């Protein structure tokens, strides 16, 4: 009985919520899924493709007894960003689901709106209505604690949209981390947005040996020319930023 009690106690202790605020770039192959967590509160940006890899990431970082994801934000409707949604909804209750489309299961979210959890704010700087790459929900994810640590979530927007956001001063301040747009496509990550964001780290969510040749060498060269550290899920697997 004593041994069994110790065993149960060990399982409970092992599955307690992590008291570190973390941003986890899940390894979902060619797609995006970023989990933001502090204690038992989670915010999830995109769900990756329909390949079950999101569920592995959640199982590794969400206690087994916690079956609620407080906030899910879908940047746009491409399958490599929302393909894992059905599996997510089968296994977890989603308290708030946001997208840039108004439909029966999500709330529409727009420019200048802020979504908050216990440790993070997400400030929307751009969103469209047609659900294509350039209508991706993008914005600043900011920690409420660690000296304003921030990450720019760029969805799949093109250089044209990046430049428009810079010219309109909608993107107006540096960040610690840039989630590189469109998996490192050469049509994004423009000089203009890099000059404003001044990221220390650029993270690329991308599949090994993908059919698109992502990330493109021109994009990597732009990042390297500014001495930005490049981190890639195809080379590292999941990437974790611990903030306290």
Backbone torsions as a table, in degrees:
resi	resn	phi	psi	omega
1	UNK	NA	-43.4	-179.3
2	UNK	-63.3	-42.1	179.8
3	UNK	-64.4	-41.3	178.7
4	UNK	-62.5	-40.6	178.7
5	UNK	-62.2	-42.9	178.5
6	UNK	-62.8	-40.1	179.5
7	UNK	-62.9	-45.3	178.2
8	UNK	-64.0	-40.4	178.7
9	UNK	-62.7	-38.6	178.7
10	UNK	-65.6	-40.9	177.8
11	UNK	-63.0	-44.0	179.7
12	UNK	-61.9	-45.6	-179.0
13	UNK	-62.9	-40.8	-178.3
14	UNK	-64.5	-30.0	-175.1
15	UNK	-102.6	12.1	174.0
16	UNK	-63.4	149.8	177.9
17	UNK	-57.9	143.3	177.7
18	UNK	-73.1	124.8	-178.3
19	UNK	-82.5	3.2	173.6
20	UNK	-90.9	135.1	170.5
21	UNK	-73.4	128.1	-176.4
22	UNK	-135.1	146.0	169.4
23	UNK	-117.6	118.3	-173.3
24	UNK	-115.8	115.3	174.0
25	UNK	-85.8	101.6	-175.0
26	UNK	-66.6	145.9	175.0
27	UNK	-87.3	94.3	-177.4
28	UNK	-112.8	17.7	-176.6
29	UNK	76.9	-142.6	-177.6
30	UNK	-80.0	87.1	-177.8
31	UNK	172.9	-174.7	-179.7
32	UNK	-126.7	136.6	167.1
33	UNK	-160.6	117.4	-177.1
34	UNK	-125.1	121.5	-178.0
35	UNK	-101.5	128.2	178.8
36	UNK	-116.5	124.6	-171.2
37	UNK	-143.6	143.9	170.9
38	UNK	-149.4	121.8	-174.0
39	UNK	56.1	-122.2	-176.4
40	UNK	-108.3	25.2	179.9
41	UNK	-116.0	129.2	-177.6
42	UNK	-126.5	146.5	169.8
43	UNK	-126.0	131.8	-176.7
44	UNK	-122.9	126.1	176.7
45	UNK	-102.6	110.1	179.8
46	UNK	67.2	165.4	-172.5
47	UNK	-128.1	9.4	179.1
48	UNK	68.6	-177.9	178.5
49	UNK	-76.6	175.3	-179.3
50	UNK	-82.9	74.7	-177.8
51	UNK	-137.8	11.9	176.4
52	UNK	73.1	-4.3	-175.2
53	UNK	-70.2	-30.3	175.1
54	UNK	-59.5	-42.3	-177.0
55	UNK	-63.2	-36.6	175.7
56	UNK	-62.1	-43.0	178.6
57	UNK	-61.9	-45.2	179.8
58	UNK	-65.3	-41.0	178.8
59	UNK	-61.9	-31.9	-179.2
60	UNK	-78.2	-24.7	-169.8
61	UNK	-124.0	-5.5	176.7
62	UNK	-116.3	127.5	179.5
63	UNK	-52.5	143.8	-172.9
64	UNK	-60.4	-26.1	-177.2
65	UNK	-87.4	-9.8	-179.0
66	UNK	-91.3	105.1	-175.7
67	UNK	-110.8	24.1	176.6
68	UNK	-124.6	127.5	168.5
69	UNK	-102.5	117.5	-170.8
70	UNK	-67.3	-40.6	-176.8
71	UNK	-137.5	130.6	169.8
72	UNK	-124.5	128.8	177.9
73	UNK	-119.6	120.6	178.5
74	UNK	-98.6	117.1	-174.0
75	UNK	-66.8	-41.4	177.0
76	UNK	-166.8	180.0	-165.6
77	UNK	-91.5	8.8	179.6
78	UNK	-66.5	147.3	-173.2
79	UNK	-63.8	-26.9	179.3
80	UNK	-77.7	-3.2	176.5
81	UNK	-113.5	-23.3	-177.7
82	UNK	-126.4	3.9	-175.2
83	UNK	-62.1	-27.8	-179.3
84	UNK	-87.3	5.6	-174.6
85	UNK	-64.9	-42.6	-178.3
86	UNK	-61.0	-43.8	177.3
87	UNK	-62.9	-39.7	178.4
88	UNK	-59.6	-47.5	-176.7
89	UNK	-69.6	-22.3	175.9
90	UNK	-73.4	-29.7	-173.0
91	UNK	-106.4	-20.7	-175.3
92	UNK	-134.4	148.7	168.0
93	UNK	-83.9	131.9	176.3
94	UNK	-105.6	114.7	-175.7
95	UNK	-70.7	-42.8	178.5
96	UNK	-136.1	126.0	179.6
97	UNK	-120.9	120.1	-177.3
98	UNK	-115.5	145.1	172.2
99	UNK	-151.3	179.6	176.0
100	UNK	-96.6	10.9	173.1
101	UNK	-117.0	140.8	173.6
102	UNK	-88.5	116.2	177.0
103	UNK	-145.0	-171.8	-168.2
104	UNK	-73.9	-15.3	-175.0
105	UNK	-120.6	-0.7	-179.3
106	UNK	-132.6	158.9	173.2
107	UNK	-95.5	139.9	177.8
108	UNK	-79.2	141.3	-179.4
109	UNK	-127.1	142.4	-174.3
110	UNK	-132.5	177.2	-177.4
111	UNK	-55.3	139.1	177.8
112	UNK	77.3	-4.0	175.3
113	UNK	-76.1	151.0	-180.0
114	UNK	-124.5	128.5	174.5
115	UNK	-106.6	128.2	-173.8
116	UNK	-121.5	145.5	167.3
117	UNK	-124.9	-165.9	-176.2
118	UNK	-67.2	-22.3	-175.9
119	UNK	-129.3	-15.7	-172.1
120	UNK	-131.5	149.4	167.9
121	UNK	-117.3	141.5	170.8
122	UNK	-120.0	116.1	-178.6
123	UNK	-103.2	117.9	-178.1
124	UNK	-78.2	127.2	176.5
125	UNK	-109.4	-14.2	177.8
126	UNK	-160.6	139.5	172.1
127	UNK	-160.1	146.5	179.6
128	UNK	-116.3	-162.0	-175.6
129	UNK	-127.2	-8.3	-175.1
130	UNK	-97.6	-6.0	172.7
131	UNK	70.0	17.4	174.1
132	UNK	-88.0	-179.7	-178.0
133	UNK	-54.0	-47.0	-175.8
134	UNK	-73.7	-9.7	175.4
135	UNK	-99.6	16.0	178.5
136	UNK	-58.0	143.6	168.9
137	UNK	-73.2	121.1	179.2
138	UNK	-131.4	156.9	179.2
139	UNK	171.3	-172.5	-176.8
140	UNK	-97.0	123.1	168.3
141	UNK	-96.7	122.8	-174.0
142	UNK	-127.7	134.9	174.1
143	UNK	-76.8	140.4	177.7
144	UNK	-83.1	-4.9	-175.4
145	UNK	-118.5	-61.6	-166.3
146	UNK	-74.0	75.5	174.1
147	UNK	45.9	40.6	176.3
148	UNK	68.9	26.0	176.9
149	UNK	-47.3	136.8	-176.3
150	UNK	-143.6	156.9	-179.9
151	UNK	-138.7	135.9	178.7
152	UNK	-95.8	119.9	178.2
153	UNK	-94.1	116.1	-168.5
154	UNK	-108.5	-1.8	-178.2
155	UNK	54.9	-131.0	178.7
156	UNK	-122.4	27.5	-175.5
157	UNK	-65.6	152.9	179.9
158	UNK	-90.1	171.1	178.4
159	UNK	-59.2	-34.2	179.3
160	UNK	-60.1	-44.2	178.9
161	UNK	-69.9	-39.7	176.8
162	UNK	-56.4	-47.6	-178.4
163	UNK	-64.2	-38.5	178.5
164	UNK	-63.0	-40.4	179.3
165	UNK	-66.1	-36.0	177.8
166	UNK	-69.2	-46.5	-178.1
167	UNK	-62.4	-35.1	179.8
168	UNK	-84.3	0.2	-178.5
169	UNK	59.9	28.1	174.4
170	UNK	-77.5	-38.5	168.2
171	UNK	-95.6	115.0	-165.5
172	UNK	-140.1	9.2	-177.2
173	UNK	-153.6	155.9	-178.4
174	UNK	-70.3	162.4	176.0
175	UNK	-134.0	165.0	174.1
176	UNK	-80.3	-39.5	-174.5
177	UNK	-132.8	138.7	171.8
178	UNK	-110.5	124.5	167.8
179	UNK	-82.1	106.5	-172.4
180	UNK	-62.2	133.8	-176.4
181	UNK	-67.6	142.6	169.3
182	UNK	52.2	39.5	170.5
183	UNK	61.0	25.7	178.4
184	UNK	89.2	18.9	175.3
185	UNK	-58.2	148.6	179.7
186	UNK	-74.9	-6.3	179.9
187	UNK	-86.6	4.2	-178.1
188	UNK	-138.0	-173.7	-178.7
189	UNK	60.3	59.7	-175.8
190	UNK	-74.8	159.6	174.9
191	UNK	-57.1	-39.2	-175.6
192	UNK	-61.9	-45.2	-177.1
193	UNK	-74.3	-32.5	177.3
194	UNK	-65.1	-36.1	179.5
195	UNK	-66.2	-32.4	178.9
196	UNK	-82.2	-45.2	-175.3
197	UNK	-74.8	-31.9	179.1
198	UNK	45.2	50.4	-176.7
199	UNK	-68.5	145.8	173.3
200	UNK	-80.3	-33.8	-177.0
201	UNK	-130.1	138.9	171.7
202	UNK	-116.8	124.9	-179.8
203	UNK	-110.7	132.8	-176.9
204	UNK	-117.8	117.8	175.8
205	UNK	-91.9	112.3	-168.8
206	UNK	-156.4	149.8	-179.7
207	UNK	-89.0	149.5	176.6
208	UNK	-64.7	136.2	174.0
209	UNK	50.1	41.9	-178.1
210	UNK	-70.8	162.0	-174.6
211	UNK	-76.6	-4.8	-174.7
212	UNK	-103.1	-5.1	-177.3
213	UNK	70.8	24.5	177.3
214	UNK	-85.5	144.5	-6.7
215	UNK	-78.3	148.2	-178.3
216	UNK	-78.2	149.2	-175.5
217	UNK	-62.9	-36.6	180.0
218	UNK	-61.9	-37.9	178.2
219	UNK	-67.1	-44.5	178.1
220	UNK	-60.9	-39.6	179.5
221	UNK	-64.3	-39.7	178.2
222	UNK	-62.2	-41.6	179.6
223	UNK	-67.0	-44.7	-178.7
224	UNK	-64.1	-35.8	-178.1
225	UNK	-64.0	-20.9	178.5
226	UNK	-104.8	14.4	177.1
227	UNK	57.5	37.3	177.7
228	UNK	-90.7	129.4	177.4
229	UNK	-67.7	131.0	-178.2
230	UNK	-107.1	128.0	176.2
231	UNK	-126.2	138.1	-171.8
232	UNK	-134.1	135.0	179.4
233	UNK	-69.9	-27.2	179.2
234	UNK	-69.5	-21.4	179.4
235	UNK	-100.8	-33.1	-174.3
236	UNK	-107.3	-16.8	-165.0
237	UNK	78.9	-153.2	-177.7
238	UNK	-64.3	149.3	-177.5
239	UNK	-121.2	127.3	-173.7
240	UNK	-118.3	130.5	171.2
241	UNK	-109.7	114.3	177.6
242	UNK	-99.2	129.3	-167.3
243	UNK	-107.4	-1.1	176.2
244	UNK	-156.3	NA	NA
